[in-house]
Amino acid sequence: MFELFVPSEAEIDEMYQHERLTEVFPEELAEVAHASDPRKIEFLSGRTCARRALQKLGAPSGPILRDVHGKPGWPDGVVGSITHCHGYRAAAAGWSADLLSIGIDAELNEPLPQGTLRLVASTEELAMITELNRESSEVAWDRLVFSAKESYYKALTTFTNVRFFPSDYRVQVGLDGRDFTAWGVARGNVTPLSGRWHAQEGLLFSVCFQLPPGRAEVASSR
C-alpha cells in the first residue's frame, strides 16, 4: 500500500499476517525473548520487511537491533521506518543522501478507543476532526490524526531522541486531497513536515518525509 504514495527515494516492503517468517535472526529474537507471542511475530516480521527493503535499496542487510534509544538500528548511510498493526507490517528505507528522514505508520481504519481522543488531540484538532467527520464517514479521522502524529514522530526521531506524546504534536489535515502537515509544540520540536495518507482495505497509512534542501522529489517509476 505504501508504494502508492511514499517518495520514490524510499524502498518499501510489506507483509500480511498470513505470510510465514522464513528468516529469523537469533539476535533479534533475543530482544523480544520475554514478549508475548503476538509481539514477537510483530517485531520479527517488521524486521523481515526492513531487511527486504534494504535489499531492494542495495544496502547491507542483517540483524536490525534496537539502539540505546529503542529505535531500529539502520546501516550507516540509511534512514528508515518500521510499522505494524493487526494483520499488517511494513518498512521503508532510503539512502540518507537522498532522503533526510522518513516515518511510516499503519493503523486499523477504526475509531480510537473511547476516551483516548482527548488525550491525543488539541481543541483545534477536535474541531477539525468534527468537520472532517461531516465531510466523510469512510475514514476514522481521529485514528488518522493519531497515525499522522506517529509518522511525524518517527521522521523527527531521525535527528532527535524524544518520547512520543501525541499531545506534543499538531496535525492539519485538509478537507481536500490526502495530504497533511505536522509540527511539534513542546520542548522546542517545532520542525514542520508535510505528509501523505491513504485509506484502503480497512487500513490507514501515513508517511512523513524530508528531502535534502533544494532537492525535488524524483518522479516515481513504480
C-alpha positions in Angstrom: 0.0 0.0 0.0 2.8 2.4 0.9 4.3 2.1 -2.5 1.3 4.1 -3.8 2.4 7.3 -2.2 5.8 7.2 -0.5 8.6 9.2 -2.2 10.4 7.2 -4.9 13.7 7.8 -2.9 12.5 5.1 -0.5 12.2 1.4 -1.0 9.1 -0.3 0.6 8.3 -3.8 1.7 5.2 -5.1 3.3 3.9 -8.4 4.8 0.4 -9.6 5.8 -0.3 -11.7 8.8 -0.9 -14.9 6.8 2.7 -14.8 5.4 5.2 -17.1 7.2 8.5 -15.9 8.5 11.3 -17.6 6.6 14.3 -15.9 8.3 14.7 -15.2 12.0 18.0 -13.9 13.4 18.8 -15.1 17.0 19.9 -11.6 17.9 16.5 -10.2 17.1 14.7 -13.0 18.8 16.7 -12.3 21.9 15.4 -8.7 22.0 11.8 -10.0 22.4 12.6 -13.2 24.3 10.2 -12.2 27.1 7.5 -10.7 25.0 4.2 -12.4 24.1 4.0 -14.5 21.0 2.0 -11.9 19.0 4.5 -9.2 20.0 7.4 -11.5 18.9 5.7 -12.0 15.5 5.1 -8.3 15.0 8.7 -7.5 15.9 10.3 -10.2 13.8 8.1 -9.7 10.7 8.7 -6.0 10.8 12.4 -6.7 10.8 11.9 -9.0 7.9 10.2 -6.3 5.9 13.1 -3.9 6.8 15.7 -6.3 5.5 13.8 -6.8 2.3 13.6 -3.1 1.9 17.3 -2.8 2.5 18.0 -5.5 -0.1 15.9 -3.6 -2.7 17.9 -0.5 -1.8 21.2 -2.3 -2.3 22.2 -1.7 1.3 23.7 -4.2 3.7 21.1 -6.3 5.5 21.5 -8.3 8.6 20.0 -8.3 12.1 18.3 -4.9 12.8 18.6 -4.4 16.5 17.4 -1.6 18.7 19.8 1.2 19.5 20.2 2.7 23.0 17.1 4.8 22.5 15.0 1.8 21.4 14.9 2.8 17.7 15.8 0.4 14.9 19.5 0.5 14.1 19.8 1.1 10.4 23.0 0.6 8.5 25.3 3.6 8.1 24.0 6.0 5.5 20.5 4.7 5.6 17.3 6.1 7.1 14.2 4.0 7.6 11.0 3.3 9.4 9.0 0.2 10.5 5.3 -0.1 11.3 2.9 -2.8 12.2 -0.7 -3.1 13.1 -3.2 -6.0 13.3 -2.5 -8.2 10.3 -0.1 -5.9 8.5 3.6 -4.9 8.7 5.8 -2.7 6.5 9.1 -1.0 6.4 10.7 1.8 4.4 14.4 2.6 3.8 16.3 5.1 1.8 19.9 6.5 1.4 20.4 9.5 3.7 22.0 11.4 0.8 18.6 11.2 -1.0 16.2 11.2 1.9 16.9 13.0 5.2 14.2 11.3 7.2 11.1 9.1 6.8 8.4 7.9 9.1 5.6 5.5 8.2 2.6 4.3 10.2 -0.3 1.9 9.6 -3.4 1.7 11.7 -6.8 0.0 11.5 -9.4 2.3 10.0 -11.4 2.3 13.2 -12.1 5.0 15.8 -9.7 5.3 18.7 -10.8 3.6 21.9 -13.3 5.6 23.9 -11.7 8.3 26.0 -8.4 8.3 24.0 -9.2 11.1 21.6 -9.0 13.9 24.2 -5.6 12.6 25.2 -4.4 12.7 21.6 -5.9 15.8 20.1 -5.9 19.5 20.9 -9.1 21.6 21.0 -8.3 22.8 17.4 -7.8 19.2 16.2 -11.1 18.1 17.9 -12.9 20.8 15.9 -11.1 19.7 12.7 -12.0 16.1 13.3 -15.6 17.0 13.8 -15.6 18.9 10.5 -13.9 16.0 8.7 -16.5 13.6 10.0 -19.2 15.8 8.5 -17.4 15.5 5.1 -16.9 11.8 5.1 -17.7 8.8 7.4 -15.4 6.5 5.4 -12.3 7.4 7.3 -11.7 7.2 11.1 -10.4 10.7 11.3 -9.4 10.5 14.9 -7.3 7.5 14.1 -5.8 9.2 11.1 -4.7 12.2 13.2 -3.0 9.8 15.6 -1.3 8.0 12.7 -0.1 11.2 11.2 1.4 12.2 14.5 3.1 8.8 14.8 4.7 9.0 11.3 5.8 12.6 12.0 7.4 11.5 15.3 9.2 8.6 13.6 10.6 11.0 10.9 11.5 13.5 13.6 13.5 11.0 15.7 15.9 10.5 12.8 17.5 13.7 14.3 16.4 13.7 17.9 15.6 11.3 20.7 12.3 12.3 22.2 9.4 10.2 23.6 6.1 10.0 21.8 3.4 12.0 23.5 0.7 12.7 20.9 -0.3 15.9 22.7 3.1 17.4 21.9 2.4 17.4 18.2 -0.2 19.0 15.9 -1.6 17.9 12.6 -3.6 19.8 10.0 -5.5 17.6 7.6 -7.1 19.4 4.6 -10.7 18.8 3.6 -9.4 18.1 0.1 -6.7 15.7 -1.0 -4.7 13.3 1.0 -2.0 15.5 2.5 -1.3 16.7 6.0 1.1 19.0 7.8 2.5 18.1 11.2 4.7 20.0 13.7 5.8 19.9 17.3 4.7 22.3 20.0 6.8 21.1 23.0 10.4 21.0 24.0 11.4 23.1 21.0 10.4 20.4 18.5 8.8 22.8 16.0 10.1 21.4 12.8 7.1 21.2 10.4 6.9 18.4 7.9 4.4 17.6 5.2 2.9 14.1 4.9 0.5 12.0 2.9 -2.1 9.5 3.9 -4.1 6.7 2.2 -7.0 4.5 3.2 -7.6 1.1 1.7 -8.8 -2.4 2.7 -9.7 -1.4 6.3 -6.3 0.2 7.0 -5.0 3.8 7.3 -1.5 4.6 6.1 0.5 7.8 6.7 4.0 8.9 5.8 6.1 11.9 6.7 9.5 12.5 5.0 12.1 15.2 4.3 14.2 15.6 1.3 17.6 17.3 1.3 17.5 21.1 0.8 16.9 22.1 -2.8 16.1 18.6 -4.0 12.8 17.9 -5.7 11.2 14.6 -5.3 12.1 12.1 -8.1 9.2 11.0 -10.3 8.2 7.6 -9.2 8.7 4.7 -11.6 6.6 2.3 -9.5 
